[in-house]
Amino acid sequence: MTETTKLHTPPSPPMQDDKSIFNLPNNLTIARILMIPLFVAIAYWPPAMGIGMPAISDNVIARVGMSEFSDSLLRHLLLTAVFIIAAITDWLDGYFARKLNVTSAFGRFLDPVADKLMVAAALIILVQWHPNIIMAIAAIVIISREIAVSALREWMAELGNSTSVAVSYVGKLKTTFQMVAITVLLLNWESLETIGYALMVAAVILTLWSMMIYLKAAWPYLKRSG
């Protein structure tokens, strides 16, 4: 879930040849992808997962500010835990890739894909739980931005242009707000709902901002005829 700073990344310096795509960083990325069906299963089939019953009494739930779906407390906690673990694996795969000096084309391709899939899955589930205009717009903007920027990077790569974009800070800030907002909303705590929506609105603004930075950098190439 890390924001890249280039529309088209130039060839990386030679790194250690691991002779296998199944190195530690890539295995963490694969594990993150495998968490997605688990995440969806917990969200939609609690009886099959042995959950869905109240984890603590309704009185205690009411005191901590849970929403009316008190029988889903454990489900929300598990969903939040899976999402947080996925975010941690994203940090760890980058950390170990740098520490072990191991990289691969497979990892560079799969890491951003895994990030986008997990975020998209979480947003789709949240839209169903919170069918309102804020969540609908947030999901549309965030998912559309990822599609647009991915297409833009691929197009720039075909042109052979290596255009650096000073988006690292904005991108990281956007990712942070997205992750925290989704985490708070997955908890489904009534007392935190307003905070979750505020964070999501901020994430949408930052998402649009970072996309505009990419488009501005690519505009000289986009407006060329032929």
C-alpha positions in Angstrom: 0.0 0.0 0.0 3.0 2.1 -0.6 2.7 5.0 -3.1 5.3 4.9 -5.8 7.0 8.2 -6.9 7.5 7.5 -10.6 5.1 7.1 -13.5 7.6 4.8 -15.1 10.4 3.3 -13.0 13.8 3.1 -14.7 15.8 -0.1 -14.5 16.8 -0.8 -10.9 20.5 -1.4 -10.0 21.5 -5.0 -9.9 20.2 -6.7 -6.8 20.9 -10.1 -5.3 19.7 -12.9 -7.6 17.4 -15.0 -5.3 16.9 -17.6 -8.2 13.3 -17.9 -7.1 10.3 -15.7 -7.1 9.3 -17.3 -3.8 11.6 -15.2 -1.6 10.5 -13.8 1.8 9.3 -10.4 0.5 7.3 -12.1 -2.3 5.9 -14.7 0.1 4.6 -11.9 2.3 2.9 -10.2 -0.7 1.3 -13.6 -1.7 0.1 -14.0 1.8 -1.5 -10.6 1.6 -3.4 -11.6 -1.5 -4.5 -14.9 0.2 -5.9 -12.8 3.1 -8.5 -11.3 0.7 -10.8 -14.4 0.4 -10.5 -14.8 4.2 -11.4 -11.2 4.6 -14.5 -11.6 2.4 -15.5 -14.9 4.0 -15.5 -13.3 7.5 -17.5 -10.4 6.2 -20.3 -12.4 4.6 -20.4 -15.9 6.1 -20.0 -15.6 9.9 -21.9 -18.9 10.7 -19.4 -20.8 8.5 -16.5 -19.3 10.3 -18.0 -20.1 13.7 -18.6 -16.4 14.5 -21.5 -14.1 14.6 -22.6 -14.6 18.2 -22.1 -11.8 20.8 -18.5 -11.8 22.0 -19.5 -9.9 25.1 -22.8 -8.9 26.7 -25.0 -6.3 25.0 -24.7 -4.1 28.1 -20.9 -4.0 27.8 -21.2 -3.5 24.0 -23.5 -0.5 24.6 -21.0 1.0 27.1 -18.2 0.9 24.6 -20.3 2.5 21.9 -20.9 -0.4 19.5 -23.6 0.0 16.8 -26.9 -1.8 16.8 -25.4 -4.9 15.2 -24.0 -6.1 18.5 -24.0 -9.7 17.4 -21.4 -8.8 14.8 -18.8 -7.6 17.3 -16.4 -10.5 16.8 -16.8 -10.3 13.1 -15.8 -6.6 13.0 -12.8 -7.2 15.3 -11.6 -10.1 13.1 -12.1 -8.1 9.9 -10.1 -5.2 11.4 -7.4 -7.6 12.5 -7.0 -9.1 9.1 -6.9 -5.7 7.4 -4.2 -4.5 9.9 -2.1 -7.6 9.4 -2.3 -7.1 5.6 -1.1 -3.6 6.0 1.8 -4.8 8.2 2.8 -7.4 5.6 3.0 -4.6 3.1 5.5 -2.7 5.2 7.4 -5.9 6.0 7.8 -7.0 2.4 9.4 -3.7 1.5 11.6 -3.8 4.6 12.9 -7.3 3.9 13.4 -6.6 0.2 15.7 -3.7 1.2 17.4 -5.5 4.2 18.0 -8.7 2.3 18.8 -6.9 -0.9 16.4 -9.1 -2.8 14.1 -7.9 -5.5 12.3 -9.3 -8.6 10.1 -8.2 -11.4 7.4 -10.5 -10.0 7.5 -8.7 -6.7 7.5 -5.2 -8.3 4.4 -6.3 -10.2 2.6 -8.1 -7.4 3.1 -5.7 -4.5 1.0 -2.8 -5.8 -1.6 -5.3 -7.1 -2.0 -6.8 -3.7 -2.4 -3.4 -2.1 -5.1 -2.3 -4.5 -7.1 -5.6 -4.3 -7.2 -5.5 -0.5 -8.3 -1.8 -0.4 -10.9 -2.4 -3.1 -12.3 -5.4 -1.2 -12.6 -3.4 2.0 -14.2 -0.4 0.3 -16.8 -2.6 -1.5 -17.7 -4.2 1.8 -18.0 -0.8 3.6 -20.2 0.5 0.9 -22.7 -2.3 1.5 -22.5 -1.8 5.3 -22.8 2.0 4.9 -24.9 2.6 1.8 -24.6 6.4 1.8 -23.2 9.0 -0.6 -20.0 9.5 1.3 -18.9 5.9 1.1 -20.1 5.5 -2.5 -18.1 8.6 -3.6 -15.0 7.4 -1.6 -15.1 4.0 -3.2 -15.5 5.4 -6.7 -12.8 8.0 -6.3 -10.2 5.7 -4.7 -10.7 2.7 -7.0 -11.0 4.9 -10.1 -7.8 6.8 -9.2 -5.9 3.5 -8.9 -7.2 2.3 -12.3 -6.4 5.7 -14.0 -2.9 6.0 -12.5 -2.0 2.4 -13.4 -3.1 3.0 -17.0 -1.1 6.2 -17.1 2.0 4.5 -15.8 1.6 1.7 -18.4 1.1 4.2 -21.2 4.1 6.3 -20.2 6.2 3.1 -20.1 5.2 2.3 -23.6 6.4 5.7 -24.7 9.7 5.0 -23.0 9.5 8.1 -20.8 10.8 8.1 -17.3 8.9 10.9 -15.6 9.6 11.5 -12.0 6.7 12.8 -9.9 7.2 14.5 -6.5 4.2 12.7 -5.1 5.9 10.6 -2.4 4.8 12.7 0.6 1.2 13.2 -0.8 1.0 9.5 -1.7 2.1 8.3 1.7 -0.2 10.7 3.4 -3.1 9.5 1.2 -2.3 5.9 1.9 -2.1 6.6 5.7 -5.5 8.3 5.7 -7.1 5.5 3.6 -5.8 2.8 5.9 -6.8 4.5 9.1 -10.2 5.4 7.8 -10.9 1.9 6.6 -9.7 0.4 9.9 -11.9 2.7 12.0 -15.0 2.0 9.8 -14.4 -1.7 9.8 -14.6 -1.6 13.6 -18.1 -0.3 13.3 -18.0 1.5 16.6 -20.7 4.0 16.7 -18.7 6.4 18.8 -15.9 6.4 16.1 -18.1 6.6 13.1 -17.8 10.4 12.7 -14.0 10.2 12.9 -14.0 7.4 10.4 -16.0 9.4 7.9 -13.9 12.5 8.4 -10.7 10.5 7.8 -12.3 9.0 4.6 -13.2 12.4 3.3 -9.6 13.5 3.9 -8.4 10.4 2.1 -10.6 11.2 -0.9 -9.2 14.7 -1.1 -5.6 13.5 -0.9 -6.4 10.8 -3.5 -7.6 13.4 -5.9 -4.6 15.6 -5.2 -2.1 12.8 -5.8 -3.9 11.9 -9.1 -3.7 15.6 -10.2 0.0 15.5 -9.6 0.4 12.5 -11.8 -1.8 14.0 -14.5 0.1 17.3 -14.4 3.4 15.5 -14.9 2.0 13.4 -17.8 0.1 16.3 -19.4 2.9 17.4 -21.8 2.8 13.9 -23.3 -1.0 13.5 -23.2 -1.6 16.7 -25.2 0.8 15.7 -28.0 -1.0 14.9 -31.3 -0.3 11.6 -33.1 
